[in-house]
């Protein structure tokens, strides 16, 4: 089986992969690392983090 290179996947492709492979924790962590690296938002609670994650996922769908 071919090893996927998540670092070389565009954000949209990685998001699609994460959605279709919900048990792939490596891919999920790679996508979350990308979101975390983007400037502008600081989350201090789990609720804020979840709301921001949902917001960003919805932005990626548009």
mmCIF file of the N, C-alpha and C atoms, coordinates in Angstrom:
data_MODEL
# 
_entry.id   MODEL 
# 
loop_
_atom_site.group_PDB 
_atom_site.id 
_atom_site.type_symbol 
_atom_site.label_atom_id 
_atom_site.label_alt_id 
_atom_site.label_comp_id 
_atom_site.label_asym_id 
_atom_site.label_entity_id 
_atom_site.label_seq_id 
_atom_site.pdbx_PDB_ins_code 
_atom_site.Cartn_x 
_atom_site.Cartn_y 
_atom_site.Cartn_z 
_atom_site.occupancy 
_atom_site.B_iso_or_equiv 
_atom_site.pdbx_formal_charge 
_atom_site.auth_seq_id 
_atom_site.auth_comp_id 
_atom_site.auth_asym_id 
_atom_site.auth_atom_id 
_atom_site.pdbx_PDB_model_num 
ATOM 1   N N  . UNK A 1 1  ? 0.828   -1.181 0.000  1.00 0.00 ? 1  UNK A N  1 
ATOM 2   C CA . UNK A 1 1  ? 0.000   0.000  0.000  1.00 0.00 ? 1  UNK A CA 1 
ATOM 3   C C  . UNK A 1 1  ? 0.873   1.245  0.000  1.00 0.00 ? 1  UNK A C  1 
ATOM 4   N N  . UNK A 1 2  ? 0.480   2.239  -0.747 1.00 0.00 ? 2  UNK A N  1 
ATOM 5   C CA . UNK A 1 2  ? 1.254   3.470  -0.852 1.00 0.00 ? 2  UNK A CA 1 
ATOM 6   C C  . UNK A 1 2  ? 1.026   4.351  0.367  1.00 0.00 ? 2  UNK A C  1 
ATOM 7   N N  . UNK A 1 3  ? 2.104   4.887  0.913  1.00 0.00 ? 3  UNK A N  1 
ATOM 8   C CA . UNK A 1 3  ? 2.027   5.796  2.048  1.00 0.00 ? 3  UNK A CA 1 
ATOM 9   C C  . UNK A 1 3  ? 1.648   7.185  1.546  1.00 0.00 ? 3  UNK A C  1 
ATOM 10  N N  . UNK A 1 4  ? 0.603   7.763  2.115  1.00 0.00 ? 4  UNK A N  1 
ATOM 11  C CA . UNK A 1 4  ? 0.169   9.096  1.728  1.00 0.00 ? 4  UNK A CA 1 
ATOM 12  C C  . UNK A 1 4  ? 1.080   10.139 2.348  1.00 0.00 ? 4  UNK A C  1 
ATOM 13  N N  . UNK A 1 5  ? 1.332   11.213 1.606  1.00 0.00 ? 5  UNK A N  1 
ATOM 14  C CA . UNK A 1 5  ? 2.144   12.302 2.121  1.00 0.00 ? 5  UNK A CA 1 
ATOM 15  C C  . UNK A 1 5  ? 1.224   13.475 2.438  1.00 0.00 ? 5  UNK A C  1 
ATOM 16  N N  . UNK A 1 6  ? 0.785   13.564 3.697  1.00 0.00 ? 6  UNK A N  1 
ATOM 17  C CA . UNK A 1 6  ? -0.146  14.601 4.096  1.00 0.00 ? 6  UNK A CA 1 
ATOM 18  C C  . UNK A 1 6  ? 0.466   15.992 4.005  1.00 0.00 ? 6  UNK A C  1 
ATOM 19  N N  . UNK A 1 7  ? 1.783   16.083 4.176  1.00 0.00 ? 7  UNK A N  1 
ATOM 20  C CA . UNK A 1 7  ? 2.446   17.383 4.113  1.00 0.00 ? 7  UNK A CA 1 
ATOM 21  C C  . UNK A 1 7  ? 2.361   18.003 2.725  1.00 0.00 ? 7  UNK A C  1 
ATOM 22  N N  . UNK A 1 8  ? 2.247   17.181 1.707  1.00 0.00 ? 8  UNK A N  1 
ATOM 23  C CA . UNK A 1 8  ? 2.192   17.705 0.348  1.00 0.00 ? 8  UNK A CA 1 
ATOM 24  C C  . UNK A 1 8  ? 0.768   17.879 -0.175 1.00 0.00 ? 8  UNK A C  1 
ATOM 25  N N  . UNK A 1 9  ? -0.220  17.430 0.580  1.00 0.00 ? 9  UNK A N  1 
ATOM 26  C CA . UNK A 1 9  ? -1.612  17.586 0.163  1.00 0.00 ? 9  UNK A CA 1 
ATOM 27  C C  . UNK A 1 9  ? -2.064  19.025 0.381  1.00 0.00 ? 9  UNK A C  1 
ATOM 28  N N  . UNK A 1 10 ? -2.791  19.580 -0.572 1.00 0.00 ? 10 UNK A N  1 
ATOM 29  C CA . UNK A 1 10 ? -3.401  20.888 -0.326 1.00 0.00 ? 10 UNK A CA 1 
ATOM 30  C C  . UNK A 1 10 ? -4.419  20.775 0.808  1.00 0.00 ? 10 UNK A C  1 
ATOM 31  N N  . UNK A 1 11 ? -4.719  21.885 1.464  1.00 0.00 ? 11 UNK A N  1 
ATOM 32  C CA . UNK A 1 11 ? -5.642  21.878 2.598  1.00 0.00 ? 11 UNK A CA 1 
ATOM 33  C C  . UNK A 1 11 ? -6.979  21.230 2.253  1.00 0.00 ? 11 UNK A C  1 
ATOM 34  N N  . UNK A 1 12 ? -7.533  21.590 1.117  1.00 0.00 ? 12 UNK A N  1 
ATOM 35  C CA . UNK A 1 12 ? -8.849  21.077 0.736  1.00 0.00 ? 12 UNK A CA 1 
ATOM 36  C C  . UNK A 1 12 ? -8.822  19.558 0.567  1.00 0.00 ? 12 UNK A C  1 
ATOM 37  N N  . UNK A 1 13 ? -7.774  19.048 -0.052 1.00 0.00 ? 13 UNK A N  1 
ATOM 38  C CA . UNK A 1 13 ? -7.639  17.602 -0.248 1.00 0.00 ? 13 UNK A CA 1 
ATOM 39  C C  . UNK A 1 13 ? -7.459  16.881 1.087  1.00 0.00 ? 13 UNK A C  1 
ATOM 40  N N  . UNK A 1 14 ? -6.652  17.473 1.970  1.00 0.00 ? 14 UNK A N  1 
ATOM 41  C CA . UNK A 1 14 ? -6.443  16.867 3.281  1.00 0.00 ? 14 UNK A CA 1 
ATOM 42  C C  . UNK A 1 14 ? -7.739  16.868 4.085  1.00 0.00 ? 14 UNK A C  1 
ATOM 43  N N  . UNK A 1 15 ? -8.490  17.950 4.032  1.00 0.00 ? 15 UNK A N  1 
ATOM 44  C CA . UNK A 1 15 ? -9.778  18.008 4.724  1.00 0.00 ? 15 UNK A CA 1 
ATOM 45  C C  . UNK A 1 15 ? -10.717 16.924 4.205  1.00 0.00 ? 15 UNK A C  1 
ATOM 46  N N  . UNK A 1 16 ? -10.789 16.764 2.906  1.00 0.00 ? 16 UNK A N  1 
ATOM 47  C CA . UNK A 1 16 ? -11.625 15.719 2.316  1.00 0.00 ? 16 UNK A CA 1 
ATOM 48  C C  . UNK A 1 16 ? -11.179 14.346 2.796  1.00 0.00 ? 16 UNK A C  1 
ATOM 49  N N  . UNK A 1 17 ? -9.884  14.129 2.818  1.00 0.00 ? 17 UNK A N  1 
ATOM 50  C CA . UNK A 1 17 ? -9.353  12.847 3.284  1.00 0.00 ? 17 UNK A CA 1 
ATOM 51  C C  . UNK A 1 17 ? -9.734  12.608 4.752  1.00 0.00 ? 17 UNK A C  1 
ATOM 52  N N  . UNK A 1 18 ? -9.574  13.623 5.589  1.00 0.00 ? 18 UNK A N  1 
ATOM 53  C CA . UNK A 1 18 ? -9.899  13.483 7.011  1.00 0.00 ? 18 UNK A CA 1 
ATOM 54  C C  . UNK A 1 18 ? -11.377 13.142 7.184  1.00 0.00 ? 18 UNK A C  1 
ATOM 55  N N  . UNK A 1 19 ? -12.221 13.770 6.410  1.00 0.00 ? 19 UNK A N  1 
ATOM 56  C CA . UNK A 1 19 ? -13.658 13.506 6.510  1.00 0.00 ? 19 UNK A CA 1 
ATOM 57  C C  . UNK A 1 19 ? -14.017 12.093 6.059  1.00 0.00 ? 19 UNK A C  1 
ATOM 58  N N  . UNK A 1 20 ? -13.316 11.584 5.078  1.00 0.00 ? 20 UNK A N  1 
ATOM 59  C CA . UNK A 1 20 ? -13.643 10.252 4.556  1.00 0.00 ? 20 UNK A CA 1 
ATOM 60  C C  . UNK A 1 20 ? -12.881 9.135  5.270  1.00 0.00 ? 20 UNK A C  1 
ATOM 61  N N  . UNK A 1 21 ? -11.924 9.505  6.109  1.00 0.00 ? 21 UNK A N  1 
ATOM 62  C CA . UNK A 1 21 ? -11.145 8.531  6.887  1.00 0.00 ? 21 UNK A CA 1 
ATOM 63  C C  . UNK A 1 21 ? -11.082 8.994  8.347  1.00 0.00 ? 21 UNK A C  1 
ATOM 64  N N  . UNK A 1 22 ? -12.227 9.002  9.040  1.00 0.00 ? 22 UNK A N  1 
ATOM 65  C CA . UNK A 1 22 ? -12.270 9.572  10.396 1.00 0.00 ? 22 UNK A CA 1 
ATOM 66  C C  . UNK A 1 22 ? -11.408 8.842  11.420 1.00 0.00 ? 22 UNK A C  1 
ATOM 67  N N  . UNK A 1 23 ? -10.974 7.649  11.132 1.00 0.00 ? 23 UNK A N  1 
ATOM 68  C CA . UNK A 1 23 ? -10.131 6.911  12.075 1.00 0.00 ? 23 UNK A CA 1 
ATOM 69  C C  . UNK A 1 23 ? -8.643  7.123  11.854 1.00 0.00 ? 23 UNK A C  1 
ATOM 70  N N  . UNK A 1 24 ? -8.276  7.900  10.842 1.00 0.00 ? 24 UNK A N  1 
ATOM 71  C CA . UNK A 1 24 ? -6.860  8.164  10.558 1.00 0.00 ? 24 UNK A CA 1 
ATOM 72  C C  . UNK A 1 24 ? -6.403  9.339  11.423 1.00 0.00 ? 24 UNK A C  1 
ATOM 73  N N  . UNK A 1 25 ? -5.883  9.009  12.596 1.00 0.00 ? 25 UNK A N  1 
ATOM 74  C CA . UNK A 1 25 ? -5.494  10.065 13.537 1.00 0.00 ? 25 UNK A CA 1 
ATOM 75  C C  . UNK A 1 25 ? -4.305  10.876 13.039 1.00 0.00 ? 25 UNK A C  1 
ATOM 76  N N  . UNK A 1 26 ? -3.417  10.265 12.282 1.00 0.00 ? 26 UNK A N  1 
ATOM 77  C CA . UNK A 1 26 ? -2.266  11.011 11.756 1.00 0.00 ? 26 UNK A CA 1 
ATOM 78  C C  . UNK A 1 26 ? -2.746  12.130 10.835 1.00 0.00 ? 26 UNK A C  1 
ATOM 79  N N  . UNK A 1 27 ? -3.662  11.818 9.947  1.00 0.00 ? 27 UNK A N  1 
ATOM 80  C CA . UNK A 1 27 ? -4.189  12.826 9.022  1.00 0.00 ? 27 UNK A CA 1 
ATOM 81  C C  . UNK A 1 27 ? -4.920  13.913 9.795  1.00 0.00 ? 27 UNK A C  1 
ATOM 82  N N  . UNK A 1 28 ? -5.722  13.520 10.775 1.00 0.00 ? 28 UNK A N  1 
ATOM 83  C CA . UNK A 1 28 ? -6.443  14.497 11.586 1.00 0.00 ? 28 UNK A CA 1 
ATOM 84  C C  . UNK A 1 28 ? -5.472  15.450 12.277 1.00 0.00 ? 28 UNK A C  1 
ATOM 85  N N  . UNK A 1 29 ? -4.423  14.908 12.860 1.00 0.00 ? 29 UNK A N  1 
ATOM 86  C CA . UNK A 1 29 ? -3.449  15.756 13.554 1.00 0.00 ? 29 UNK A CA 1 
ATOM 87  C C  . UNK A 1 29 ? -2.724  16.687 12.584 1.00 0.00 ? 29 UNK A C  1 
ATOM 88  N N  . UNK A 1 30 ? -2.413  16.192 11.399 1.00 0.00 ? 30 UNK A N  1 
ATOM 89  C CA . UNK A 1 30 ? -1.771  17.059 10.399 1.00 0.00 ? 30 UNK A CA 1 
ATOM 90  C C  . UNK A 1 30 ? -2.684  18.232 10.041 1.00 0.00 ? 30 UNK A C  1 
ATOM 91  N N  . UNK A 1 31 ? -3.973  17.934 9.847  1.00 0.00 ? 31 UNK A N  1 
ATOM 92  C CA . UNK A 1 31 ? -4.915  18.997 9.496  1.00 0.00 ? 31 UNK A CA 1 
ATOM 93  C C  . UNK A 1 31 ? -5.066  19.982 10.654 1.00 0.00 ? 31 UNK A C  1 
ATOM 94  N N  . UNK A 1 32 ? -5.158  19.475 11.867 1.00 0.00 ? 32 UNK A N  1 
ATOM 95  C CA . UNK A 1 32 ? -5.279  20.352 13.034 1.00 0.00 ? 32 UNK A CA 1 
ATOM 96  C C  . UNK A 1 32 ? -4.029  21.210 13.212 1.00 0.00 ? 32 UNK A C  1 
ATOM 97  N N  . UNK A 1 33 ? -2.864  20.649 12.933 1.00 0.00 ? 33 UNK A N  1 
ATOM 98  C CA . UNK A 1 33 ? -1.621  21.430 13.007 1.00 0.00 ? 33 UNK A CA 1 
ATOM 99  C C  . UNK A 1 33 ? -1.649  22.586 12.014 1.00 0.00 ? 33 UNK A C  1 
ATOM 100 N N  . UNK A 1 34 ? -2.183  22.338 10.826 1.00 0.00 ? 34 UNK A N  1 
ATOM 101 C CA . UNK A 1 34 ? -2.290  23.405 9.829  1.00 0.00 ? 34 UNK A CA 1 
ATOM 102 C C  . UNK A 1 34 ? -3.221  24.514 10.318 1.00 0.00 ? 34 UNK A C  1 
ATOM 103 N N  . UNK A 1 35 ? -4.351  24.125 10.877 1.00 0.00 ? 35 UNK A N  1 
ATOM 104 C CA . UNK A 1 35 ? -5.280  25.127 11.395 1.00 0.00 ? 35 UNK A CA 1 
ATOM 105 C C  . UNK A 1 35 ? -4.639  25.912 12.529 1.00 0.00 ? 35 UNK A C  1 
ATOM 106 N N  . UNK A 1 36 ? -3.933  25.220 13.396 1.00 0.00 ? 36 UNK A N  1 
ATOM 107 C CA . UNK A 1 36 ? -3.290  25.866 14.531 1.00 0.00 ? 36 UNK A CA 1 
ATOM 108 C C  . UNK A 1 36 ? -2.207  26.849 14.092 1.00 0.00 ? 36 UNK A C  1 
ATOM 109 N N  . UNK A 1 37 ? -1.566  26.581 12.974 1.00 0.00 ? 37 UNK A N  1 
ATOM 110 C CA . UNK A 1 37 ? -0.481  27.434 12.501 1.00 0.00 ? 37 UNK A CA 1 
ATOM 111 C C  . UNK A 1 37 ? -0.967  28.733 11.868 1.00 0.00 ? 37 UNK A C  1 
ATOM 112 N N  . UNK A 1 38 ? -2.242  28.788 11.558 1.00 0.00 ? 38 UNK A N  1 
ATOM 113 C CA . UNK A 1 38 ? -2.779  30.002 10.951 1.00 0.00 ? 38 UNK A CA 1 
ATOM 114 C C  . UNK A 1 38 ? -2.925  31.083 12.012 1.00 0.00 ? 38 UNK A C  1 
ATOM 115 N N  . UNK A 1 39 ? -2.518  32.286 11.677 1.00 0.00 ? 39 UNK A N  1 
ATOM 116 C CA . UNK A 1 39 ? -2.575  33.370 12.663 1.00 0.00 ? 39 UNK A CA 1 
ATOM 117 C C  . UNK A 1 39 ? -3.995  33.892 12.864 1.00 0.00 ? 39 UNK A C  1 
ATOM 118 N N  . UNK A 1 40 ? -4.179  34.566 13.981 1.00 0.00 ? 40 UNK A N  1 
ATOM 119 C CA . UNK A 1 40 ? -5.391  35.335 14.151 1.00 0.00 ? 40 UNK A CA 1 
ATOM 120 C C  . UNK A 1 40 ? -6.381  34.855 15.184 1.00 0.00 ? 40 UNK A C  1 
ATOM 121 N N  . UNK A 1 41 ? -6.314  33.609 15.620 1.00 0.00 ? 41 UNK A N  1 
ATOM 122 C CA . UNK A 1 41 ? -7.311  33.130 16.568 1.00 0.00 ? 41 UNK A CA 1 
ATOM 123 C C  . UNK A 1 41 ? -6.616  32.407 17.706 1.00 0.00 ? 41 UNK A C  1 
ATOM 124 N N  . UNK A 1 42 ? -7.004  32.784 18.916 1.00 0.00 ? 42 UNK A N  1 
ATOM 125 C CA . UNK A 1 42 ? -6.498  32.100 20.100 1.00 0.00 ? 42 UNK A CA 1 
ATOM 126 C C  . UNK A 1 42 ? -7.695  31.537 20.843 1.00 0.00 ? 42 UNK A C  1 
ATOM 127 N N  . UNK A 1 43 ? -7.677  30.256 21.082 1.00 0.00 ? 43 UNK A N  1 
ATOM 128 C CA . UNK A 1 43 ? -8.765  29.593 21.807 1.00 0.00 ? 43 UNK A CA 1 
ATOM 129 C C  . UNK A 1 43 ? -8.253  29.214 23.183 1.00 0.00 ? 43 UNK A C  1 
ATOM 130 N N  . UNK A 1 44 ? -9.025  29.582 24.198 1.00 0.00 ? 44 UNK A N  1 
ATOM 131 C CA . UNK A 1 44 ? -8.594  29.287 25.557 1.00 0.00 ? 44 UNK A CA 1 
ATOM 132 C C  . UNK A 1 44 ? -9.450  28.215 26.224 1.00 0.00 ? 44 UNK A C  1 
ATOM 133 N N  . UNK A 1 45 ? -10.549 27.834 25.591 1.00 0.00 ? 45 UNK A N  1 
ATOM 134 C CA . UNK A 1 45 ? -11.395 26.777 26.150 1.00 0.00 ? 45 UNK A CA 1 
ATOM 135 C C  . UNK A 1 45 ? -11.713 25.761 25.070 1.00 0.00 ? 45 UNK A C  1 
ATOM 136 N N  . UNK A 1 46 ? -12.150 24.585 25.479 1.00 0.00 ? 46 UNK A N  1 
ATOM 137 C CA . UNK A 1 46 ? -12.544 23.560 24.516 1.00 0.00 ? 46 UNK A CA 1 
ATOM 138 C C  . UNK A 1 46 ? -13.721 24.032 23.673 1.00 0.00 ? 46 UNK A C  1 
ATOM 139 N N  . UNK A 1 47 ? -14.628 24.773 24.277 1.00 0.00 ? 47 UNK A N  1 
ATOM 140 C CA . UNK A 1 47 ? -15.794 25.268 23.551 1.00 0.00 ? 47 UNK A CA 1 
ATOM 141 C C  . UNK A 1 47 ? -15.388 26.252 22.458 1.00 0.00 ? 47 UNK A C  1 
ATOM 142 N N  . UNK A 1 48 ? -14.448 27.157 22.778 1.00 0.00 ? 48 UNK A N  1 
ATOM 143 C CA . UNK A 1 48 ? -13.954 28.102 21.777 1.00 0.00 ? 48 UNK A CA 1 
ATOM 144 C C  . UNK A 1 48 ? -13.250 27.361 20.641 1.00 0.00 ? 48 UNK A C  1 
ATOM 145 N N  . UNK A 1 49 ? -12.474 26.358 21.008 1.00 0.00 ? 49 UNK A N  1 
ATOM 146 C CA . UNK A 1 49 ? -11.760 25.577 20.000 1.00 0.00 ? 49 UNK A CA 1 
ATOM 147 C C  . UNK A 1 49 ? -12.738 24.870 19.069 1.00 0.00 ? 49 UNK A C  1 
ATOM 148 N N  . UNK A 1 50 ? -13.751 24.246 19.641 1.00 0.00 ? 50 UNK A N  1 
ATOM 149 C CA . UNK A 1 50 ? -14.729 23.528 18.829 1.00 0.00 ? 50 UNK A CA 1 
ATOM 150 C C  . UNK A 1 50 ? -15.476 24.486 17.898 1.00 0.00 ? 50 UNK A C  1 
ATOM 151 N N  . UNK A 1 51 ? -15.866 25.643 18.414 1.00 0.00 ? 51 UNK A N  1 
ATOM 152 C CA . UNK A 1 51 ? -16.565 26.633 17.587 1.00 0.00 ? 51 UNK A CA 1 
ATOM 153 C C  . UNK A 1 51 ? -15.668 27.111 16.449 1.00 0.00 ? 51 UNK A C  1 
ATOM 154 N N  . UNK A 1 52 ? -14.401 27.347 16.738 1.00 0.00 ? 52 UNK A N  1 
ATOM 155 C CA . UNK A 1 52 ? -13.470 27.795 15.700 1.00 0.00 ? 52 UNK A CA 1 
ATOM 156 C C  . UNK A 1 52 ? -13.231 26.705 14.668 1.00 0.00 ? 52 UNK A C  1 
ATOM 157 N N  . UNK A 1 53 ? -13.114 25.469 15.112 1.00 0.00 ? 53 UNK A N  1 
ATOM 158 C CA . UNK A 1 53 ? -12.926 24.354 14.194 1.00 0.00 ? 53 UNK A CA 1 
ATOM 159 C C  . UNK A 1 53 ? -14.110 24.238 13.238 1.00 0.00 ? 53 UNK A C  1 
ATOM 160 N N  . UNK A 1 54 ? -15.314 24.304 13.772 1.00 0.00 ? 54 UNK A N  1 
ATOM 161 C CA . UNK A 1 54 ? -16.512 24.228 12.936 1.00 0.00 ? 54 UNK A CA 1 
ATOM 162 C C  . UNK A 1 54 ? -16.540 25.383 11.943 1.00 0.00 ? 54 UNK A C  1 
ATOM 163 N N  . UNK A 1 55 ? -16.207 26.570 12.409 1.00 0.00 ? 55 UNK A N  1 
ATOM 164 C CA . UNK A 1 55 ? -16.168 27.749 11.530 1.00 0.00 ? 55 UNK A CA 1 
ATOM 165 C C  . UNK A 1 55 ? -15.183 27.543 10.379 1.00 0.00 ? 55 UNK A C  1 
ATOM 166 N N  . UNK A 1 56 ? -13.997 27.058 10.698 1.00 0.00 ? 56 UNK A N  1 
ATOM 167 C CA . UNK A 1 56 ? -12.978 26.877 9.666  1.00 0.00 ? 56 UNK A CA 1 
ATOM 168 C C  . UNK A 1 56 ? -13.338 25.761 8.686  1.00 0.00 ? 56 UNK A C  1 
ATOM 169 N N  . UNK A 1 57 ? -13.930 24.696 9.178  1.00 0.00 ? 57 UNK A N  1 
ATOM 170 C CA . UNK A 1 57 ? -14.363 23.614 8.291  1.00 0.00 ? 57 UNK A CA 1 
ATOM 171 C C  . UNK A 1 57 ? -15.424 24.130 7.333  1.00 0.00 ? 57 UNK A C  1 
ATOM 172 N N  . UNK A 1 58 ? -16.359 24.913 7.849  1.00 0.00 ? 58 UNK A N  1 
ATOM 173 C CA . UNK A 1 58 ? -17.395 25.479 6.994  1.00 0.00 ? 58 UNK A CA 1 
ATOM 174 C C  . UNK A 1 58 ? -16.797 26.430 5.955  1.00 0.00 ? 58 UNK A C  1 
ATOM 175 N N  . UNK A 1 59 ? -15.774 27.174 6.308  1.00 0.00 ? 59 UNK A N  1 
ATOM 176 C CA . UNK A 1 59 ? -15.110 28.061 5.349  1.00 0.00 ? 59 UNK A CA 1 
ATOM 177 C C  . UNK A 1 59 ? -14.433 27.261 4.246  1.00 0.00 ? 59 UNK A C  1 
ATOM 178 N N  . UNK A 1 60 ? -13.865 26.109 4.595  1.00 0.00 ? 60 UNK A N  1 
ATOM 179 C CA . UNK A 1 60 ? -13.195 25.264 3.605  1.00 0.00 ? 60 UNK A CA 1 
ATOM 180 C C  . UNK A 1 60 ? -14.181 24.673 2.601  1.00 0.00 ? 60 UNK A C  1 
ATOM 181 N N  . UNK A 1 61 ? -15.428 24.499 3.018  1.00 0.00 ? 61 UNK A N  1 
ATOM 182 C CA . UNK A 1 61 ? -16.437 23.914 2.147  1.00 0.00 ? 61 UNK A CA 1 
ATOM 183 C C  . UNK A 1 61 ? -16.921 24.898 1.089  1.00 0.00 ? 61 UNK A C  1 
ATOM 184 N N  . UNK A 1 62 ? -16.730 26.174 1.333  1.00 0.00 ? 62 UNK A N  1 
ATOM 185 C CA . UNK A 1 62 ? -17.246 27.182 0.398  1.00 0.00 ? 62 UNK A CA 1 
ATOM 186 C C  . UNK A 1 62 ? -16.349 27.388 -0.774 1.00 0.00 ? 62 UNK A C  1 
# 
